């Protein structure tokens, strides 16, 4: 009896909680599939596989990454939305979860069809330009865009991506018009910036950080609430355009109806894994930090972003039929 009480008293540790919760719901008792909406080898896939390899230490079961890329993440998202809510099929999600329903015709509802499990990390977006570009600041871009009127171009890592909407929000808040040119990923967009084929690029900070630090490209601003540690000399866009904040993110969600006890087990296990040396090093190299949010906090973010993107798409007429 004393041993059991001691275990309950130390429930703050993940292992003791997991043992207690597993007994109450008998989970997990077999391997878990994490559906990845991207092709193998990319940043998201690498993070997902690294996390999956470490989750076995806590869950005592394998987490198998299964790639289902295509349709701007919608193939994988639709698939998971229709799976049994037993905790054995989960989705590696991104900010596209809350963007796609407003841009495209989709068969899922971001809030109703999924149980938020864990937010892995925010992905800062950065506005960059060619190293020889005349633009030295966000204000330079705004002023030139107003003068040239549709003459400026910006590249993003895809139609309907967080970077695309960051550009749309920037234009909406500054009263400018800049032609959007979508690329298939941040890397091709960066190549276009380096080749001076587009005026500016809006890409993930992780993909651009090395080129910024080496001087190959210039960073004009980061679309975050405040300056990021890895680029303290670069202003947040919101310092010049108040409220212009767009952050991509990676996360894990499960089908709606998944038991809260299972969601909590997964959340605790993922958050513990995100703090391991291997994952800490991964995030440091990306210029970000793990989120470590509860399911409830993550649900708040989904609601807020769903509302924000819905309003922006209506204001800017971005919907793609």
C-alpha positions in Angstrom: 0.0 0.0 0.0 2.8 2.4 0.9 4.5 1.7 -2.5 1.3 2.5 -4.3 1.0 5.8 -2.4 4.5 6.7 -3.2 3.9 6.0 -6.9 0.9 8.4 -6.8 2.8 11.0 -5.0 5.6 11.0 -7.6 3.1 11.1 -10.5 4.8 14.3 -11.6 7.3 12.2 -13.4 6.2 11.0 -16.8 7.1 7.4 -16.2 4.9 7.1 -13.1 2.1 8.9 -14.7 2.3 6.8 -17.8 2.2 3.6 -15.8 -0.9 4.8 -13.8 -2.7 6.0 -16.9 -1.8 3.0 -19.0 -3.4 0.7 -16.4 -6.6 2.9 -16.4 -7.1 2.7 -20.2 -4.8 -0.2 -21.2 -2.9 2.0 -23.7 -0.7 1.5 -25.7 -0.7 -2.2 -26.1 0.5 -2.3 -29.7 2.5 -0.1 -32.1 1.2 3.3 -33.2 1.1 4.7 -36.7 2.0 8.3 -37.2 0.8 9.5 -40.6 3.3 11.9 -42.2 1.8 14.2 -44.9 5.2 14.9 -46.4 7.7 13.0 -48.5 10.6 11.2 -46.8 13.8 13.2 -46.2 12.4 16.7 -45.5 12.6 18.6 -42.3 9.2 17.6 -41.0 9.8 13.9 -41.9 13.2 14.0 -40.1 11.7 15.5 -37.0 8.8 13.0 -37.0 11.1 10.0 -37.4 13.5 11.3 -34.7 10.7 11.8 -32.3 9.1 8.4 -33.1 12.4 6.6 -32.4 12.6 8.2 -29.0 8.9 7.7 -28.0 9.5 4.0 -27.6 11.5 4.7 -24.4 8.3 6.2 -22.8 5.4 4.4 -24.5 7.2 1.0 -24.6 5.7 0.6 -28.1 7.0 1.5 -31.5 5.7 4.5 -33.3 5.9 3.8 -37.1 6.0 6.8 -39.5 3.9 6.2 -42.6 4.3 8.8 -45.4 1.1 9.8 -47.2 2.1 13.0 -49.1 0.1 15.0 -51.6 -2.6 17.7 -52.0 -0.9 20.1 -49.7 -1.2 17.7 -46.7 -4.9 17.0 -47.4 -4.5 13.3 -48.4 -3.0 12.4 -45.0 -5.3 14.7 -43.1 -8.5 13.3 -44.6 -7.2 9.8 -44.0 -6.6 10.3 -40.3 -9.9 12.1 -39.8 -11.6 8.9 -40.8 -9.6 6.5 -38.7 -10.8 4.8 -35.5 -10.3 7.1 -32.5 -8.3 4.6 -30.5 -4.9 6.3 -30.3 -3.2 3.9 -32.7 -3.4 6.2 -35.8 -2.2 9.8 -35.3 -1.4 12.6 -37.6 1.8 14.6 -37.9 0.1 17.9 -38.5 1.2 21.4 -39.5 -0.3 24.9 -39.7 -1.9 23.7 -43.0 -4.5 22.0 -40.8 -6.1 25.4 -40.0 -5.2 27.1 -43.3 -6.4 24.5 -45.9 -10.2 24.6 -45.0 -10.2 28.3 -45.9 -8.2 28.0 -49.1 -9.4 24.7 -50.6 -12.5 22.5 -50.6 -11.7 20.0 -47.9 -13.7 17.2 -46.2 -12.6 17.9 -42.7 -13.1 20.5 -40.0 -9.9 21.5 -38.2 -11.7 21.9 -34.8 -14.4 19.2 -35.0 -12.6 16.3 -36.6 -9.5 16.2 -34.6 -8.4 15.9 -31.0 -5.3 18.2 -30.4 -2.5 16.1 -28.8 0.7 18.1 -28.7 2.3 21.1 -30.4 5.9 20.2 -31.2 7.3 23.6 -32.1 6.7 26.9 -33.7 8.5 27.4 -37.0 9.5 31.1 -37.4 9.1 32.5 -40.9 11.6 35.1 -42.2 11.5 37.6 -45.1 14.8 37.5 -47.0 16.2 39.2 -50.1 19.3 39.0 -52.3 22.6 40.1 -50.7 22.9 42.8 -53.4 19.3 43.9 -53.2 18.6 47.6 -52.6 16.1 46.7 -49.8 17.7 47.1 -46.4 14.6 46.9 -44.3 10.9 46.0 -44.1 10.1 49.7 -44.6 12.1 49.8 -47.8 10.0 46.9 -49.2 6.7 48.7 -48.2 7.8 52.0 -49.8 9.0 50.3 -53.0 5.9 48.1 -53.3 3.7 51.2 -53.1 5.8 53.0 -55.8 6.0 50.0 -58.2 2.4 48.7 -57.7 2.4 45.0 -58.5 6.0 45.3 -59.7 7.5 43.5 -56.7 7.5 39.7 -56.3 7.7 37.4 -53.3 8.2 33.7 -53.2 6.9 31.2 -50.6 7.2 27.5 -50.1 3.8 26.8 -51.6 0.3 27.9 -52.5 -1.8 28.0 -49.3 1.2 27.6 -47.0 1.9 29.7 -43.9 4.5 31.6 -45.8 1.9 32.4 -48.6 -0.5 33.7 -46.0 2.2 35.6 -44.2 2.8 37.5 -47.5 -1.0 38.1 -47.9 -1.3 39.4 -44.3 1.7 41.7 -44.9 0.1 43.2 -48.0 -3.3 43.5 -46.3 -1.8 45.4 -43.4 0.5 47.6 -45.4 -1.8 48.4 -48.3 0.6 47.0 -50.8 0.4 44.6 -53.7 3.2 42.1 -54.3 2.9 39.3 -56.8 3.1 35.9 -55.1 5.2 33.2 -56.7 4.8 29.8 -55.1 7.6 27.2 -55.0 7.7 23.6 -54.0 9.5 24.2 -50.7 11.7 26.7 -49.0 14.9 25.6 -50.8 13.7 26.4 -54.4 12.4 29.8 -53.1 15.8 30.5 -51.6 17.6 29.6 -54.8 15.3 32.1 -56.6 16.2 34.8 -54.1 20.0 34.1 -54.4 19.6 34.2 -58.2 17.8 37.5 -58.0 14.8 36.0 -59.8 12.3 37.3 -57.2 12.6 40.4 -55.0 11.9 38.8 -51.6 11.3 35.4 -50.2 9.2 34.3 -47.2 10.6 31.0 -46.0 11.2 29.0 -42.9 13.9 30.4 -40.7 15.5 26.9 -40.4 16.0 26.7 -44.2 17.4 30.2 -44.5 19.5 30.5 -41.3 22.8 29.2 -42.6 22.6 31.4 -45.8 21.7 34.4 -43.7 24.6 33.9 -41.3 27.1 33.3 -44.2 25.9 36.6 -45.9 24.5 34.9 -49.0 21.1 36.5 -48.4 19.8 39.3 -46.2 17.1 38.9 -43.6 14.7 41.8 -43.4 12.3 40.6 -40.7 10.9 37.6 -38.8 7.2 37.1 -38.7 7.1 36.3 -34.9 5.9 38.1 -31.8 9.5 39.1 -30.9 13.0 38.8 -32.2 14.3 35.2 -32.3 17.5 34.2 -30.4 19.3 33.0 -33.4 18.9 36.4 -35.2 18.7 39.0 -32.5 19.9 41.7 -34.9 16.9 41.1 -37.2 13.7 42.9 -36.2 10.3 41.1 -35.9 8.0 42.3 -38.7 5.5 43.4 -36.1 7.9 46.1 -34.9 7.3 47.8 -38.2 3.8 46.4 -39.0 2.0 45.9 -35.7 0.2 42.6 -35.5 1.8 41.1 -38.6 2.6 37.7 -37.0 2.5 34.4 -38.8 4.2 31.4 -37.4 4.2 28.0 -38.9 4.1 25.0 -36.6 4.4 21.2 -36.4 2.1 19.1 -34.1 0.4 15.8 -33.5 -3.4 15.4 -33.6 -5.6 12.3 -33.3 -9.1 11.6 -34.7 -11.9 13.3 -32.9 -13.4 11.1 -30.1 -10.0 9.8 -28.9 -10.3 9.3 -25.1 -8.9 12.2 -23.1 -6.8 9.6 -21.1 -5.1 8.5 -24.3 -4.5 12.0 -25.5 -2.9 12.9 -22.2 -0.6 9.9 -22.3 0.5 10.8 -25.8 0.9 14.5 -24.8 3.1 13.7 -21.8 5.2 11.2 -23.8 5.8 13.6 -26.7 6.6 16.5 -24.4 9.2 14.4 -22.5 10.7 13.3 -25.8 11.0 16.9 -27.0 13.3 17.6 -24.1 15.8 14.8 -24.9 19.3 15.9 -26.0 18.7 14.7 -29.5 15.5 16.7 -30.0 17.0 19.7 -28.2 19.9 19.7 -30.6 17.5 19.4 -33.6 15.5 22.4 -32.5 18.6 24.4 -31.7 19.8 23.9 -35.3 16.4 25.1 -36.6 16.6 28.3 -34.5 13.5 27.4 -32.4 12.5 25.6 -29.2 9.9 22.9 -28.4 6.5 24.1 -27.4 5.7 21.7 -24.6 2.0 22.7 -24.5 -1.0 20.8 -23.0 -3.7 19.5 -25.3 -6.0 22.3 -24.0 -3.5 25.0 -24.8 -2.9 23.5 -28.3 -6.7 23.5 -28.8 -6.8 27.2 -28.1 -4.2 27.8 -30.7 -6.1 25.8 -33.3 -9.3 27.8 -32.6 -7.5 31.1 -32.8 -5.7 30.3 -36.0 -8.8 28.9 -37.6 -10.5 32.1 -36.9 -7.6 34.3 -38.0 -7.1 32.5 -41.4 -10.8 32.4 -42.1 -11.0 36.2 -41.7 -7.8 36.9 -43.7 -8.9 34.7 -46.7 -12.2 36.5 -46.8 -10.6 39.9 -46.7 -8.0 39.0 -49.4 -10.1 36.6 -51.6 -7.4 33.9 -51.5 -9.7 30.9 -51.7 -8.8 28.4 -54.4 -11.7 26.5 -55.9 
